Amino acid sequence: MLSTNLSEALNDQMNYEFYSAHVYFAMASYCKNENYDGFSNFFLVQAEEERSHGMKIYNYLHNRGEQAIISGFEHPDNKFESILDAFEKSLEHEKEVTRRIYNLSDIAADEKEYATISFLRWFLDEQVEEESSFDSIIQNLKRINNDSNSLFMYDAKMAKYTMPTSAE
C-alpha cells in the first residue's frame, strides 16, 4: 500500500498527464487552423501519448490498491505566435513534466518505495526522449526560418509521425 503522500502525488501527476494531452490538442488545433496538417498530426499523436502516460499511472495506482482520483484542470493556451512558438512552449511544458517526475522520484526514494521507483524509471527515460525530440524539432524550425518551401516539406514529414512504441 502506498503512503497518502505518494498516492496523492501520483494522482496529481496522472491528472497532469491528462492535462498535457489537452495542451497538445490545443496546439494541434492551432496548427490545423493555420493549415499545417502535418504539425497538427504530430501534436495529436503527442496528445494520445500523454493520455497513455496518464493511463499508465491510473493502472499503477489501481494495481497498488489505490483509487485513481480524476480531477479537472486549467484551460490550456490556445494562441501561439507561430509553429516555432508552439514547439518552444511544448519543450517548456515537457521540462515541467520532467521536474514533476523528478519530484515523484524523490518522494518514492524518501519513502523507500522501491516498486514505485522502478515504475518511475520508465517515465524518466521517456522524458529524456521527449525533451530531445522537441529540441530537435525546434532546431530544425529555426534552420528553416521563413523558408516556406522547407516548412511545407517539414509539415509533410510530420504528417507521417506516429506514436512511438516506447509510449505503450
Secondary structure per residue as TSV (DSSP state, phi and psi in degrees):
chain	resnum	aa	ss	phi	psi
A	1	M	-	360.0	137.9
A	2	L	-	-83.5	152.3
A	3	S	-	-67.1	159.7
A	4	T	H	-60.3	-41.9
A	5	N	H	-60.2	-47.7
A	6	L	H	-70.2	-40.8
A	7	S	H	-60.0	-45.2
A	8	E	H	-64.2	-40.2
A	9	A	H	-66.3	-40.0
A	10	L	H	-66.1	-41.6
A	11	N	H	-61.6	-42.0
A	12	D	H	-60.9	-44.1
A	13	Q	H	-67.2	-39.3
A	14	M	H	-56.5	-47.8
A	15	N	H	-66.5	-32.6
A	16	Y	H	-67.5	-35.4
A	17	E	H	-64.4	-40.7
A	18	F	H	-65.4	-39.6
A	19	Y	H	-60.8	-41.8
A	20	S	H	-58.0	-38.1
A	21	A	H	-59.5	-41.9
A	22	H	H	-66.8	-36.2
A	23	V	H	-57.9	-45.1
A	24	Y	H	-74.6	-30.7
A	25	F	H	-61.3	-42.2
A	26	A	H	-62.5	-41.1
A	27	M	H	-67.8	-38.2
A	28	A	H	-61.9	-42.1
A	29	S	H	-64.3	-41.8
A	30	Y	H	-57.9	-49.0
A	31	C	H	-62.4	-43.7
A	32	K	H	-60.6	-42.9
A	33	N	H	-63.8	-29.1
A	34	E	T	-89.9	7.4
A	35	N	T	66.9	31.8
A	36	Y	-	-107.2	78.7
A	37	D	H	-65.4	-32.4
A	38	G	H	-67.7	-45.9
A	39	F	H	-66.4	-35.7
A	40	S	H	-60.2	-44.5
A	41	N	H	-58.5	-44.9
A	42	F	H	-55.5	-47.9
A	43	F	H	-69.5	-32.3
A	44	L	H	-65.1	-39.6
A	45	V	H	-64.7	-42.8
A	46	Q	H	-60.2	-40.9
A	47	A	H	-60.7	-43.5
A	48	E	H	-65.8	-37.2
A	49	E	H	-63.7	-43.3
A	50	E	H	-64.8	-39.3
A	51	R	H	-61.0	-40.7
A	52	S	H	-65.9	-32.8
A	53	H	H	-65.9	-42.8
A	54	G	H	-60.5	-41.4
A	55	M	H	-68.3	-30.8
A	56	K	H	-62.1	-43.9
A	57	I	H	-70.2	-40.5
A	58	Y	H	-52.8	-50.9
A	59	N	H	-65.4	-39.0
A	60	Y	H	-61.8	-45.8
A	61	L	H	-57.0	-48.1
A	62	H	H	-66.5	-36.4
A	63	N	H	-64.8	-24.4
A	64	R	T	-95.8	9.3
A	65	G	T	82.1	17.2
A	66	E	-	-108.6	154.3
A	67	Q	-	-89.9	134.5
A	68	A	-	-80.0	121.9
A	69	I	-	-101.7	115.5
A	70	I	-	-89.5	131.4
A	71	S	-	-130.8	168.1
A	72	G	-	-82.2	178.1
A	73	F	-	-154.5	168.1
A	74	E	-	-68.9	161.5
A	75	H	-	-72.7	136.4
A	76	P	-	-75.0	159.9
A	77	D	-	-65.1	136.0
A	78	N	-	-116.3	2.1
A	79	K	-	-120.2	133.6
A	80	F	-	-137.6	151.0
A	81	E	S	-77.9	-28.6
A	82	S	S	-168.2	174.2
A	83	I	H	-60.6	-43.8
A	84	L	H	-58.5	-43.3
A	85	D	H	-59.3	-43.5
A	86	A	H	-60.7	-42.6
A	87	F	H	-71.8	-36.2
A	88	E	H	-64.7	-39.5
A	89	K	H	-67.8	-33.4
A	90	S	H	-62.8	-44.5
A	91	L	H	-62.2	-43.2
A	92	E	H	-61.9	-38.8
A	93	H	H	-63.0	-44.3
A	94	E	H	-64.0	-35.0
A	95	K	H	-64.6	-35.2
A	96	E	H	-67.4	-40.2
A	97	V	H	-60.4	-44.0
A	98	T	H	-59.6	-46.4
A	99	R	H	-57.5	-41.5
A	100	R	H	-67.7	-38.9
A	101	I	H	-67.0	-39.2
A	102	Y	H	-58.8	-44.2
A	103	N	H	-61.0	-44.7
A	104	L	H	-59.7	-42.6
A	105	S	H	-62.2	-39.3
A	106	D	H	-62.9	-43.5
A	107	I	H	-61.9	-47.6
A	108	A	H	-61.9	-40.4
A	109	A	H	-66.1	-44.0
A	110	D	H	-59.9	-34.4
A	111	E	T	-91.5	1.1
A	112	K	T	52.5	43.7
A	113	E	-	-95.5	81.9
A	114	Y	H	-64.8	-35.0
A	115	A	H	-63.9	-40.4
A	116	T	H	-70.6	-37.0
A	117	I	H	-57.8	-46.3
A	118	S	H	-62.2	-44.5
A	119	F	H	-59.0	-42.5
A	120	L	H	-73.8	-18.6
A	121	R	H	-58.0	-38.6
A	122	W	H	-58.6	-44.4
A	123	F	H	-66.0	-37.5
A	124	L	H	-62.3	-46.3
A	125	D	H	-62.5	-41.1
A	126	E	H	-61.0	-39.9
A	127	Q	H	-67.0	-33.1
A	128	V	H	-61.2	-45.2
A	129	E	H	-64.1	-43.4
A	130	E	H	-61.6	-51.1
A	131	E	H	-62.3	-40.5
A	132	S	H	-63.9	-42.6
A	133	S	H	-61.7	-48.8
A	134	F	H	-65.2	-40.0
A	135	D	H	-61.7	-41.9
A	136	S	H	-62.9	-43.9
A	137	I	H	-63.5	-42.2
A	138	I	H	-60.5	-44.7
A	139	Q	H	-62.1	-40.7
A	140	N	H	-64.5	-43.0
A	141	L	H	-64.2	-36.6
A	142	K	H	-66.7	-38.3
A	143	R	H	-64.6	-40.6
A	144	I	H	-64.8	-38.1
A	145	N	T	54.6	-118.4
A	146	N	T	-107.3	21.7
A	147	D	-	-77.9	100.4
A	148	S	H	-63.2	-33.3
A	149	N	H	-66.4	-44.1
A	150	S	H	-65.4	-40.0
A	151	L	H	-64.1	-39.8
A	152	F	H	-60.4	-45.1
A	153	M	H	-66.2	-39.9
A	154	Y	H	-67.0	-38.9
A	155	D	H	-61.0	-42.4
A	156	A	H	-63.3	-38.4
A	157	K	H	-63.3	-41.6
A	158	M	H	-68.1	-21.5
A	159	A	T	-66.1	-20.4
A	160	K	T	-92.7	-2.0
A	161	Y	-	-66.9	134.1
A	162	T	-	-128.8	165.7
A	163	M	-	-66.1	126.6
A	164	P	-	-62.8	147.4
A	165	T	G	-65.9	-23.1
A	166	S	G	-68.2	-16.6
A	167	A	G	-82.0	-11.1
A	168	E	-	-83.6	360.0
